[in-house]
Every structure is written in structure tokens, then in C-alpha cells.
Amino acid sequence: MPQITAVTVEDVRFPTSLTGDGSDAMNKDGDYSAAYVVLHTDGSDSTGAPLAGHGLTFTIGRGNDIVAAAAHQQAQQLIGRDVDAMAADMGAVYRSLTADSQLRWLGPEKGVVHLSLAAVLNASWDLVARRADRPLWRLLADLTPEQLVDIADLRYISDALTRDEALEILRARESTKADRVAELERTGYPVYTTSAGWLGYDDEKLRRLCQEAVDAGYGHLKLKVGADLDDDVRRCAIAREIIGPERRLMIDANQMWDVGEAIDWVRALARFEPVWIEEPTSPDDILGHAAVRRAVAPIGVATGEHCHNRVMFKQLFQADAIDYCQLDTGRLASINEIVAVLLLAAKFGVPVCPHAGGVGLCEMVQHVAVLDYVAVSGDLTDRVTEFVDHLHEHFTDPCVVRDAGAGTGYVLPTRPGYSTQMYPESIEDYRFPDGRYWATAATPTQSAGRAAAAAART
């Protein structure tokens, strides 16, 4: 029986700030980064290669080293664990990692220690899926309703969702799961693109990328807003001109506004008929989101990428505060907490449209979206998952989006695991601060980052 023998954690950063990729009103110069965890074992996978689990969480540069340090400490608890025993009870693995009261004090279930926990648990789920020789979505979809509920963390949310209610939701979908798998094998999972809409792009680039999205067949496009209203009006006009009236436009403020400001700003952009306004205000402000939602309807409110945990989602649903649930695979505590949120969303009838775009998020989120449709919601109405065409070349099993014009999207992953393994060469190139790229980077921002890292080490 294979056992976990060692843990490696890397601080990996990509210089996306140089091109404005990922730029928005709140985060203008992020370098897309990953706290990347590898759980090494003494076993082999089905190909004879060393068996290991790969996981990550997403940040945008400075501070990624802090998350990596926390992940290294948390992952030490897994050394010596039997992989087959872990696979038999991943709920227990989750509970053991969240039971450290001293680390919980640093959260609890939020901030750095929750981001790092996501990376460690993502690696754990990748490991057990590789051991089973199945893609993670398939491993999870094949579980019985009882087994799936057993891995979900329902603590603190039973006032909104009981175990019996969760089982009822899953049992209602059980007999037709195979039909939905077959459908997704034909069509893929619906996607939207944010690649055209970063705030740091000039009008010419915005226009060109919107046209490329149309030519590729995308029916949904998201645009960053929130820095300057006149600029937003002009940019939304460009986007709507290019994509036409039949395609759907979404806008994303990345938490820039107070509640009243959000209402006024969205009303000013309502002429462009956005489907939703994403993160209109502080991600912690449940009642603020509810107020915005009431004021800007029929434009929907979407949020979730900065929701720390399942409790926040519970309150958003209870307060009728959102129209679209945008859970994040690097923010929540991996599959155990994600399944709980999927079940909550199904009970409250809120479509899940996961956030993606950062390093490895698209790779992971495709598994979650497929699981939701196949085993939990059984519904694609108003569901579309984010896709950003950045950095996939660094992964050994990159996500694939195909034939968007024919209604397809994410192609179902077929290789074992969570699609989270990076190429060793990418890690060697972009490990911070001594990877081949960063060792020679000379821009002021990058030099300052290297100096800060060196100071922290001394």
C-alpha cells in the first residue's frame, strides 16, 4: 500500500503584470502565482511512474510565499498516511487537517490558512484520483449519494441544509447521471471568456480580442469595470458593438464600490444589458449584495471568488443576495467544502458558475462544474463556467475548450487526477525568487519583489 513519504511546496509566479493579463480595477498589476504542493509517495501509478498528488491555490504575487509556508506546515500532517486509507475516507482527511486548533486560530477557515489548506487538499484529491486511475470528476460522480455527502462538510450550515436534504438532492439525480455524462461527452460544459476584457488592455486590443472571441464562437464575454465610469461606458460600447445584441455580456467590478456607488454605476451601464454585475462591493458584505441585487434587477448579482467558506455562501443564499454562485477551487477547502456549497446552491436554486482564470483554476474548475451537473444540480440553465486562455501550457493535462460556436465548451478530462500537475521545467523557470526567469528579471516591480524575498530570508 503506497504511503506519503515527503512533501514539496513551491512558490511559482508568472509575470502577467508585464502584459496586463488579469488586470482589473482592484488588482492592476498582478503576477499570477501558485502555492504548489506535491505529495510524494513510495508507490507507482498505472503507467509505472512515481505516484504523487499535485495541488495548488492561486494568488497574484507578493505574499504567495506566505501561503506556501502555511501549506508546507499543514501538509506535514499527511506524511506517513496510507493513500488507500485516505481514499476510503476523504472526509476524515479533511477533518484531520482542519482540526489543528492553533492553525485554526489564524483563520478560522479564511485567509492564508484556508488558501493553503485548499492547496494541500487539492493535492490530496489529485493523489487519490491518480491512485484510482480516474479523472477526479469521474471518481466523484461515481460515488453513491451517501458517499458524496460523507465527504461534504455540513458543519455550520445544517440550519440551511440538513444531511437528509442533501441526500434527497443527490438521490433525485442518481438514476440519470449516466445520461448527463453522455451529453457532456458530446457537447462539453458551457464556457464564457474573460480573455478579452482585462482592464489594462487598450481599446484597440479590446476590440481585437472581442472580435476573436466572436470568431471563436463564444456566446458569453465578461468585461472588467469599476475604475472610471466614462471609460467603462466607452469600453462596454465597444464590446457590445463587436459582440452584437444576441451574445451575452457580463461585467465585473472586483469589489471596487460601496453599495450606493455600485447601484448608481450599474444603472449607468444598464443600457448595455449586462447579464450580471460581479463582485459589486466587499465580498464580506452579505446584506450589501442583497441591497444591490434588489436595486439593479433584472441585472443579476454574481459573487463567490473571495467568499472564504461555505458559511458565507449559506448567508448569501439565505439573504437572497446573489443570482449566480461563483465558488473558487483555490479559495474553498477543496472538494469537501465545494460539495457542500454545490448542495446549498442546489437547494436554494442558484446556478453555479465557478470562477476561474488564475493559474490552474480552469484546470480544476472543469471537474467541479461537471460534478455539479452530473450529480448535484442536474441542470445547465443559466450555467456557464469561466475560461481564460492563459498559462495552460504549464500543465501536463491542460483544460481544453473546443467548438464554442456549436455550443460546446470544456472538453471532459480523461486523464487521472485533478489536472493540476505542472511541468518540472515550468517550476524551474518560474519558481520565485531563484527560478531561471526571476533570477534575471530586471523590471522595477520584479526587482522589488526579489529584494523583499531576500530580506524576508535574512
N, C-alpha and C positions, 0 to 999 in steps of 0.2 A: 504494500500500500504506500503510495507516494506521500511524503511529508514535506512541509515547507521548511527549508533549511536556511534561507537567508532573504534579506530584503534590500533592494536598491531603490533609492529615491533620487530623482534628478530634477534640477531647476532648468527647464528648457524654455527659451524665449526666442520669438521670431520678430524681426524688425519691421513690423507692419506700419509703424508710425512714419516711415520714410515715404510711403505711397498714399497715406490717408485711408488705407483699408481699415474698416472697423471704426471710423471716426463718427462721433455723434455730438450732440450739444453738450453733454456732460463729460464725455471722455474723448478729448480731441486728438490725443497723440499716443494711444495705447500700443504697446508691443505685445501681440497675442502670445500668451505663455501657458505652460502646463506644469503643474507639480505632478511628476510622472513616477508612478510606483510600479516596481516589478517584484512579484513574489516568486522566488526561485524554489524549485523542489528537487528531490533526488529521483524523480520519475521521468518518463518519456511520454510524448503524445502519440497519436495514432500513426504519425509518419516516422516515428523514431527520434524526433528532435527532442531536446530537453523540454520538459513540461514546465511552464511558467504562466503566471497571471499578470496581465498588464492593465493598469488603470490610471486615471488622471482626473484632475479637476482643472478648471480654466480660470486664469487671471489675466490682467493686461499689463504686466511688467513688474515694477517695483513692489516688493512685498511677496513675490512668488517664492522667494527663499524662505520666508517665514512659514508659509503654508507647507512647503516641502519638509521643513524641520518638524512641524507638528505631525505630518503624515509618517515620517520615519519613526517617531516615538510611538504612535498608535500601532503601526504595523509590527512592531516588535512583539506584540501580544500573540501574533499568529505563528511565530517561529516554533516549530515542533508540532504544529497541528497536522493531523491526518486529513488529506484532501477529500477522501471518500466520506469520512465522518462529517466534514464541513458540508459537502454536497447534500448529505442526508438531512441536514437541519440548518439551513442558512439563516433561519430566524434566530437560532441560538447564537450563531456567529455575530449577527448584528447586535443582539442584546449584550453579548460579552464585550464588544468594542465600545458600546455606549454606556457601560456600567462603571467606567472609571470616574469616580466622583470628583477627583482632583482636576481631571481634564474637563469634566462637565462644568466645573465652576468657571472655566474660561469662556463658556458659551452662555447658558447651555443650549445646545442644538442651534447654534448660529455662529456667524463669524468664521474666524480662521479654523477653529477646531471642527467645525461642521464641513467646511470646504475640504479640509484634509481627510476627514472621515469618508467623504464621498470618494476621494481618490483611492483610499485603501479598500473600501468595499467594492468599488468598481473593479479593482484588480482581483478581488476575491470572486466576484461573479464571473469575470472573464476566465479565471482559473477553473472553476467548476464546470463551466460550459465547455472549455477545451478538454477537460478530463472526460466529459460525456460525449465528446466529438460531435457537438451540435452548436449551431449559432444560438446565441442567448435567447433571442425571441422565440425560437422553436422549443428550447428547453422549458421556458416559462409557459408557453401556450399549451404544451402537452401536460402540464400539471393538472391535477383534479382541482375543483373549486376549494376543497378543504386544504390541499397542499398550498395553493396560492394565498389563501387567507392566512395560513400559518406563517408565511414569510412576511406578511404586511404588519407594519407597526400601527396598531389601532389605539395605542395608549394616548390619552389626552383628547381623543376625537370620538369616543364612544357615545358622547351625548348627541353627536350628529350622525354617527354611523355605527351601528352595532355589528357584532360578528354575524349574527343571523341575517341582518340586512345585506351584508357583504356577500354571504353565501348565496342568498336569493338572487342577487345581481349576476353572480358568476354562473349559477346553475341554469339561469334563463338563457344563457348563451352557449352552454356546453354542447348541446346536440348539433349545433350548426357551425362550430369552429372550423371544421374542415372545408366547408363551403366558402368561408371568408378567406381562408388561406389560399384556396384555388383562385379566388377572384384577384387577390393581390399579386399572385404569381403572373396573372395575365396583365394587370393594369398598373402595378406599382402603387405606392402610397402617395396621395396628392401632396404637392410641394408648392411653396412660394419662394421667390428670390428677394434677397436684400442686397445682392451684389451691386446693383445699380445705384443704390440710394444713400451711400455714406455721405455725411455732411461735408467732409473735406474735399469732395470732388467738385471741380468747377462745372459750369453749365454745359460746356461742350462735352465733357466726359459723361455727365449725367445724361445728356441727350443720346450720346452714342450707346451707352450701356442700356438705356431703356429700349432703344431700338433692337439691340442684340437680344434682350430678353423677349421682346415681341417675336423676333425672328425664330427664337428657340422654342416658342410656343407657350411660354408661361402665361397663365391666366390671372396670376396674382403677383403684385410687386409692392414692396414696402420701402418707404422713404423716411429718412431721418429728418426731424423738425425740432424746433424749440430754441434756437439761438437768436434768430431775428425774424420777426413776423413778415416784413417785406420780402426778405429772402425766401421764406417758406412759401409765400404766395407765388412768387416767381417760379420757384423750383417745382411746386405742385402743378402749376400751369404747364410747365414743360413736360412733366411726367404724364399728365392727363392728355395732353396733345399727342404724345407719341403712342401711348397705350390705347387711346380711344375710349369711348364710353362703355364698351362691353366688358373690358377687363377690370379687375378689382384692385383698388389702391388702398393700402394701409399706411398709417403714419405712426411714428414712434418718437416720443419726446424724451425718453431716457431720464425721467424723474425731474425734469428741469423746473416745473411750475408749482406755485402754490395752487390751492384748489380753485379760487376765484379766477386766477390768471389762466389756469387750464381751461376753464369753461369759456372764457372770452376768446382765447386763442383758437380753440377747436371750432367754435361758432364762426370765427373769421375764415377758417379753412373748409367749412362745411360745403361750400359751393363746389368743391372738387370731389364730393361724395366718397369720402373715405369709409371703408368698412369698419375700421376700428381706430381708436387712439390708444397707443400702447404706452404704458408707464407714464400717465399724465402727471403724477405727483409722487410724493415719497412712497416707496414700496411698503413702508410700515403703516401707512395711513389707511386703515380699512374703511372708516366712515368717510374719509375724503374721497376715496374711489367711488363709494356709493353716491355721494353728492354729485360728483362729476357725471356718473352714469345717468342719474336722473335728469341732469341739465342738458346733456348733449344728445340724448336719444333722438333719432334712431341710430346714430353713430354708436357703435359698441365700444366698450372699455375692455382692454386686454392687459393682463399683467401676470407676473409669476417668476421671471428670471432672477429676481432678487428676493423672492419670498423664501425666508430662511428654512421653513419647515412646514410640515403638514398642518400644524395648528393655525398658522397664518392663512393657509388655504381654506381650512374649515371656516374661519371667521369671514373670509371674503365671500364664501358661498352663503353662509347664514345671513349675511348683511345684504344680499343681492347686490354686491358691489362690482361684479365683473360679468362680462358676456363670454370671454374666452380665457381659458386656463393655460398659461404658458409656463408650465413647470420646466425646470432645468436639471439636466442629468449630472451637472457638476456642482450644483448648489444643494440639492436634497441629498440625504444619506443613501444614495444608490437605490437599487431596486426595492429594498424593503420599505423605504418611505415613499418611493414613487408609486408602488402598487396601492398604498393607502390613499394617495391623492387621486389616482385614477378612479378608485372606487367612490371616493367622495364626489368627484365630478360627475360620475355616472348617476349617483343618487340625486344630485341637485340638477341634473340635466344641462350641465355646462360643457360645451365641446372643448376637448383638449387639443391645443395647437402648440406643441412644445417649442420652446426657444432653442435655437441652435446658432451656428455661425462661428463660434470660437473654436480654438484648437481641439479637435476630436469630438466636439459636441454633435456635429452632424452624423459622425460615425456611430455614436451611442444612441442618439435620439431616434434613429430609424428603427431600432429594436423596440423602443418604448412605444412609438406610435403604432407599430404593427401589433404589439401585445394588446394595446388598448382596443383596437378594432376587433381583433380576433377573439379575445377572451373576456373583455370587460364591457365596453360600450356597445359593440356590435353595430356601430353607426358611423358613417362618414359625412353626415350632414354638417355643413359649416366647419369641417375639419380640414386643415391644411397645415403642413409642418414646414418649418423654415429650412432653407438651404442657402448656403453661401459658398461660392466656389473659390475658397482659399485654403491652402495648406494641406489638402488631402493627399498630395504626393508624398507626404512624410509617413504615411501609414501603410502597413503591409496589406491591409484589407480595406481600402478606401471605399466610402459610400459611392454609389453610382446613381445618377439621375438620368433618365432616358425618356425620349419621346414625349416631352412635356406637352406638345401640341395635340397629341392624341389622348390626353387625359392621364398619362402615366406620370410617374414621379420616382420616388425612391425604389430602386430595384431590391427585392428581398435579399438580404445577406444569406449566403450559403456556407461560408467557411466557419469553422468552430470558433466560439468566443464572442466577445463584445465589440469586435472590430477596433480595438484600442491599442494594438501593438505598433510602436514606431520603429522605423528602420534604425539600426545602430548608427549608421552614417549620419542620419539627421540629428541624433542626440549628440554625437561627437562634434558636429558643426555648430549647433545652436545651444549647447549647454552653457549656462551663464555662471561665472563671467569668463571661463577659460576655454570655451569651445572655439573651434577654428574661426568662426565668423566673429565672435565677440572679442577675441584676443587681438584682432586687428581693426575693429570698428573705431571710427575717429570722429563721428558727429558729436556735437556738444552734449546732447541728451544721453547718448550711449556712453560717452566718456564719464559723465557724471554718475551714471548707473554703476559703472565699473569701480569708480572711486568709492562710492558708498558701500559697495560689496566688500571692497578691500578693507575699508575702515571697520566694517562690522566684524570681519575676521580677526582684526587686531584689537 
